[in-house]
Amino acid sequence: MLKTNNTKQKYMNTFLFLITLASSIVFIEPSPYDLLIILLLLISLIFRTYRYYDSHFLPIFLMVSYIITNLISLFFIKDISTAFLFFSITMYCIVMWLGYVGILSYLDIRSLLTIFNAYTLTAVVVSVIGIVAYFSKIESLDFLLYGSARIKSFFKDPNVFGPFLIPPAGYVLWRSSKKNITIFKTIILILTYIILTTGVLLSFSRAAWGNYVIVMTFFILFVNSKYINKLKLIIILIAILVPFLNYLINNTEAGELFNRRTSLQTYDEDRFSEQQKAIDYLELYPLGFGPGQSEEFLKQSTHSLYIRVFTENGFIGGLIIILFLITTLLRSLVISRQAPEKYREFYKLVTICIIGIIFNSFFVDTLHWRHLWFLLAIPWMNIKNKG
């Protein structure tokens, strides 16, 4: 029986590695990643490679409740096709989260590291492709957006591409801070970190920049336990990033856009105005005006996860999502202390990445981000399965 379980875990690890490699190709829907996730869930059901525990009751209850608020708000929609498409994608993301929770609880922590290795690899590939396209100005390949000004690579939007790179950038830092690491591996990890950082910068997503600063600052403060290691890491990052960023900003076309993006834009005022209008709709539609209807009621998207869920799914739907995020974050803090000692810093990193994406969600609608739901599944895995 034990041998059978080990064989299942081996095949599941391989499949998860391949699926994660496809997670950066999302410029079409359904993406290859989506199709593979559906196949993964079916395989998991057939071979029973999942586990659920009492600790999963609360988050599952919250997600079921959120689905109900979506169904109730459907009574107030303007566009049926848009509403059902948006709702179906939301349902898919929740099912994907539920599948990851069960599968990760069946597997062990080492399987999670396998996923992050694949995540880092695919993030580096799409970053390199985007960076090459940016500096060579190959607009015909459609890796850039807004007149070749911002990298989106295989994503639809730079505002998704940039944040996608941040968890693997943190993962690389964590790997580089491990004991007994060779000089060769250190150099590779540092180069990987520079590539991912460049990708975040050239996405020119201000929310991603804030996300990045939060994750890297918290990493230095809380992940490295020894003060000498913190000091070394700070010195290394300053020595690498400051000259590199100075060159990009002052010697390339990126500098001009960087200066524009760090100041208030005219469309920011329009965005804030529409967000205020969305909030005003809560008085008319306390149960929400329906999934995906923001673009029907407003001139543009809400550009905020929280404003979207409150206005589309009502007060109750918005509060459920906030409670789910807070509960998941608290759970992540708990398991970062309860996990096996050699993995505690990794779980601290996961917690920090969740904090970063929660911040990111104030300025970008992240509800359908696949890597958001993956990160939110990690804290609910069964850490007693130490591997």
C-alpha positions in Angstrom: 0.0 0.0 0.0 2.8 2.4 0.9 4.6 1.6 -2.4 1.4 2.4 -4.3 1.1 5.7 -2.5 4.7 6.6 -3.3 4.1 5.7 -7.0 1.0 8.0 -7.0 2.9 10.8 -5.4 5.8 10.4 -7.9 3.4 10.7 -10.9 1.5 13.5 -9.3 4.7 15.5 -8.7 5.7 15.1 -12.3 2.3 16.1 -13.6 2.2 19.1 -11.2 5.7 20.2 -12.5 4.5 20.1 -16.1 1.2 21.9 -15.3 3.1 24.7 -13.5 5.4 25.1 -16.5 2.3 26.0 -18.5 1.0 28.5 -15.9 2.7 31.4 -17.7 0.8 30.9 -21.0 -2.5 32.7 -20.3 -3.1 35.0 -23.2 -5.9 32.7 -24.4 -8.9 31.3 -22.6 -9.1 28.5 -21.7 -5.3 28.4 -21.5 -3.3 25.2 -21.6 -2.9 25.6 -17.9 -6.6 25.6 -17.4 -7.1 22.4 -19.5 -4.3 20.7 -17.6 -5.8 21.7 -14.2 -9.1 20.2 -15.2 -7.3 17.0 -16.2 -5.4 17.0 -12.9 -8.6 17.3 -10.9 -10.2 14.4 -12.8 -7.1 12.2 -12.3 -7.1 13.1 -8.6 -10.7 12.1 -8.3 -10.2 8.8 -10.1 -7.1 7.8 -8.2 -8.1 9.4 -4.9 -5.0 11.5 -4.6 -6.6 14.1 -2.3 -7.2 14.5 1.4 -9.6 16.9 3.3 -9.7 17.5 7.0 -11.7 19.2 9.7 -9.5 22.3 9.3 -10.8 22.7 5.8 -14.5 23.2 6.8 -14.3 27.0 7.4 -12.6 28.0 4.1 -14.9 25.7 2.1 -17.9 27.0 3.9 -16.8 30.6 3.1 -16.3 29.7 -0.6 -19.7 28.0 -0.8 -21.3 31.1 0.8 -19.5 33.3 -1.7 -20.9 31.2 -4.6 -24.4 31.7 -3.2 -23.9 35.5 -3.1 -22.9 35.3 -6.8 -26.1 33.4 -7.6 -28.3 35.9 -5.7 -26.7 38.8 -7.5 -27.5 37.3 -10.9 -31.1 38.6 -10.4 -29.8 42.2 -11.0 -27.5 41.7 -14.1 -27.7 43.7 -17.3 -25.8 41.3 -19.6 -26.5 37.6 -19.2 -23.7 36.2 -21.3 -21.0 38.3 -19.6 -22.4 37.5 -16.2 -22.5 33.7 -16.7 -19.0 33.7 -18.3 -17.5 35.7 -15.4 -19.3 33.5 -12.9 -18.1 30.3 -14.5 -14.5 31.5 -14.4 -15.0 32.4 -10.7 -16.4 28.9 -10.1 -13.4 27.4 -11.9 -11.0 29.3 -9.8 -12.7 28.2 -6.6 -12.8 24.6 -7.7 -9.1 24.9 -8.7 -8.3 26.2 -5.2 -10.3 23.4 -3.6 -8.4 20.8 -5.8 -5.0 22.3 -4.8 -6.0 22.2 -1.1 -6.9 18.5 -1.3 -4.0 17.4 -3.5 -1.3 19.3 -1.5 -2.7 17.8 1.6 -2.3 14.3 0.1 1.3 15.1 -1.0 4.1 16.4 1.1 6.0 19.6 1.5 8.7 18.5 -1.0 6.0 18.3 -3.7 5.3 22.0 -3.0 9.0 22.8 -3.6 8.7 20.9 -6.9 5.9 23.2 -7.9 7.9 26.3 -7.0 10.9 25.0 -9.0 8.7 24.8 -12.1 7.1 28.1 -11.2 10.5 29.8 -11.1 11.6 28.1 -14.3 8.5 29.3 -16.3 8.7 32.7 -14.8 12.4 33.1 -15.9 11.5 31.9 -19.4 8.6 34.4 -19.9 10.8 37.2 -18.3 13.6 36.5 -20.7 11.3 36.5 -23.7 9.7 39.7 -22.6 13.0 41.5 -21.9 14.4 40.5 -25.2 11.3 41.7 -27.0 11.4 45.0 -25.0 14.9 45.9 -26.0 14.8 44.6 -29.5 11.3 46.2 -30.1 9.9 43.1 -31.8 6.3 44.4 -31.7 5.0 41.8 -34.2 5.5 39.0 -31.6 2.9 40.6 -29.3 4.9 40.3 -26.1 4.6 44.0 -25.4 1.7 46.3 -24.7 0.9 50.0 -25.3 3.3 50.7 -28.2 6.1 48.4 -26.9 6.2 50.3 -23.6 5.4 47.5 -21.2 6.2 43.8 -21.1 3.3 41.4 -20.9 5.0 38.3 -22.5 2.5 35.4 -22.6 0.0 37.3 -20.4 -2.9 39.5 -21.5 -1.9 42.3 -19.2 1.4 43.7 -17.7 -0.5 44.1 -14.4 -0.8 40.3 -14.2 2.7 39.5 -15.7 4.6 41.6 -13.1 3.0 40.2 -9.9 3.3 36.6 -11.3 7.1 37.0 -11.1 7.3 38.1 -7.5 6.7 34.7 -5.6 9.5 33.0 -7.6 11.8 36.0 -7.0 11.2 35.6 -3.3 11.7 31.8 -3.7 15.1 32.4 -5.4 16.2 34.6 -2.5 15.2 32.0 0.0 17.1 29.3 -1.9 20.2 31.6 -2.1 20.1 32.1 1.7 20.3 28.4 2.4 23.4 26.9 4.1 26.1 25.0 2.3 25.1 26.4 -1.2 27.9 26.3 -3.8 29.2 29.5 -5.4 28.0 28.3 -8.8 24.4 27.9 -7.6 24.6 31.2 -5.8 25.6 32.9 -9.1 22.8 31.2 -11.0 20.3 32.2 -8.3 21.5 35.8 -8.3 21.2 36.0 -12.1 17.7 34.4 -11.9 16.7 37.1 -9.3 18.0 39.9 -11.5 16.0 38.6 -14.5 12.8 38.3 -12.5 13.3 41.7 -10.9 13.9 43.2 -14.4 10.6 41.6 -15.6 8.7 43.2 -12.7 10.3 46.6 -13.3 9.6 46.5 -17.1 6.0 45.5 -16.6 5.6 49.1 -15.3 2.8 48.0 -13.0 2.8 50.3 -10.1 0.8 47.8 -8.0 3.4 45.1 -8.8 6.2 47.5 -7.7 4.5 48.0 -4.4 3.9 44.2 -4.1 7.6 43.6 -4.9 8.8 46.1 -2.3 6.5 44.6 0.4 7.6 41.0 -0.3 11.3 41.8 -0.4 11.2 44.1 2.7 9.3 41.5 4.7 11.6 38.8 3.5 14.7 40.6 4.8 13.0 41.4 8.1 11.3 38.1 8.9 12.5 35.2 6.8 16.3 35.4 7.5 16.4 34.8 11.2 20.1 35.8 11.8 21.0 39.4 11.8 24.3 38.8 10.0 22.4 37.1 7.2 20.0 40.0 7.0 22.9 42.4 6.7 24.6 40.3 4.0 21.4 40.1 2.0 20.8 43.8 2.2 24.4 44.6 1.1 24.1 42.1 -1.8 20.8 43.4 -3.0 21.9 47.0 -2.9 25.2 46.2 -4.7 23.3 44.4 -7.4 20.0 46.3 -7.8 21.0 49.9 -7.4 23.6 50.0 -10.2 21.4 47.9 -12.4 18.3 50.0 -11.9 20.3 53.1 -12.3 21.5 51.9 -15.7 18.0 51.0 -16.9 16.4 54.2 -15.8 19.2 56.6 -17.0 20.5 54.8 -20.1 17.4 53.2 -21.7 14.0 54.2 -22.9 12.6 52.7 -19.8 13.7 55.7 -17.8 11.1 58.0 -19.4 8.2 55.7 -18.8 9.4 55.0 -15.3 9.3 58.7 -14.5 5.8 58.9 -15.9 4.5 55.9 -14.0 5.8 57.2 -10.7 3.7 60.3 -11.0 -0.1 60.7 -10.9 -1.6 60.1 -14.3 -4.7 61.8 -15.8 -6.5 58.4 -16.1 -5.9 57.8 -12.4 -8.5 60.5 -11.7 -11.0 58.8 -14.0 -10.2 55.5 -12.2 -10.9 56.9 -8.8 -14.1 58.6 -10.0 -15.4 55.3 -11.4 -14.5 53.5 -8.1 -16.5 56.1 -6.2 -19.4 55.6 -8.6 -19.1 51.8 -8.0 -19.3 52.3 -4.3 -22.3 54.5 -4.7 -24.1 51.7 -6.5 -24.0 49.7 -3.2 -26.9 51.8 -1.9 -29.0 50.8 -4.9 -27.8 47.2 -5.1 -26.9 46.0 -1.5 -26.9 42.4 -2.8 -24.7 43.3 -5.7 -25.5 44.0 -9.4 -24.1 40.7 -10.6 -20.8 39.0 -11.5 -18.8 40.6 -14.3 -21.2 43.6 -14.5 -18.8 46.3 -13.4 -18.0 47.1 -17.1 -21.8 47.2 -17.8 -22.6 49.7 -15.0 -19.3 51.7 -15.2 -17.2 53.2 -17.9 -14.2 51.0 -17.0 -13.2 48.2 -14.7 -13.1 48.8 -11.0 -9.3 48.1 -10.9 -9.7 46.7 -7.4 -10.6 43.2 -6.2 -12.4 44.6 -3.1 -14.5 47.2 -4.9 -15.5 44.6 -7.5 -16.7 41.9 -5.1 -18.5 44.4 -2.9 -20.4 46.0 -5.8 -20.9 42.8 -7.9 -21.7 40.4 -5.0 -23.0 42.9 -2.4 -22.0 43.6 1.2 -22.2 40.0 2.2 -20.1 38.7 -0.7 -17.4 41.4 -0.1 -17.2 40.6 3.6 -16.9 36.9 2.9 -13.9 37.4 0.6 -12.2 39.7 3.1 -12.9 37.1 5.9 -11.5 34.3 3.6 -8.3 36.3 2.9 -7.8 37.1 6.6 -8.5 33.5 7.7 -6.1 32.2 5.1 -3.4 34.7 6.1 -3.8 33.8 9.8 -3.6 30.1 8.9 -0.4 30.8 7.0 1.1 32.5 10.0 0.2 29.6 12.2 1.7 26.9 9.9 4.9 28.9 9.3 5.5 28.2 13.0 4.2 24.6 13.1 5.9 23.4 9.9 9.1 21.3 10.1 12.0 23.5 11.0 13.8 23.3 7.7 10.7 24.5 5.9 9.5 27.2 8.2 11.3 30.0 6.3 9.6 28.8 3.1 6.2 29.1 4.7 7.1 32.5 6.0 7.8 33.4 2.4 4.4 32.1 1.3 2.8 34.2 4.0 4.7 37.3 2.8 3.7 36.6 -0.8 0.0 36.4 0.2 0.4 39.8 2.0 1.9 41.2 -1.1 -0.9 40.0 -3.4 -3.5 41.2 -0.9 -2.0 44.7 -1.2 -1.8 44.3 -5.0 -5.6 43.6 -5.0 -6.4 47.1 -3.8 -5.3 48.4 -7.2 -5.9 45.5 -9.6 -8.8 43.1 -9.9 -7.1 39.8 -9.0 -10.2 37.6 -8.6 -9.4 35.5 -11.7 -5.6 35.3 -11.2 -4.7 31.6 -11.2 -1.5 32.1 -9.1 -3.6 34.0 -6.4 -5.7 30.9 -5.8 -2.7 28.6 -5.8 -1.0 30.8 -3.1 -4.3 30.8 -1.1 -4.4 27.0 -1.2 -0.9 26.5 0.3 -1.7 27.5 3.9 -4.5 24.9 4.0 -2.4 21.9 3.1 -1.9 19.3 5.8 1.5 20.1 7.3 1.4 17.0 9.5 2.3 15.1 6.3 6.0 16.1 6.6 7.4 14.0 3.8 
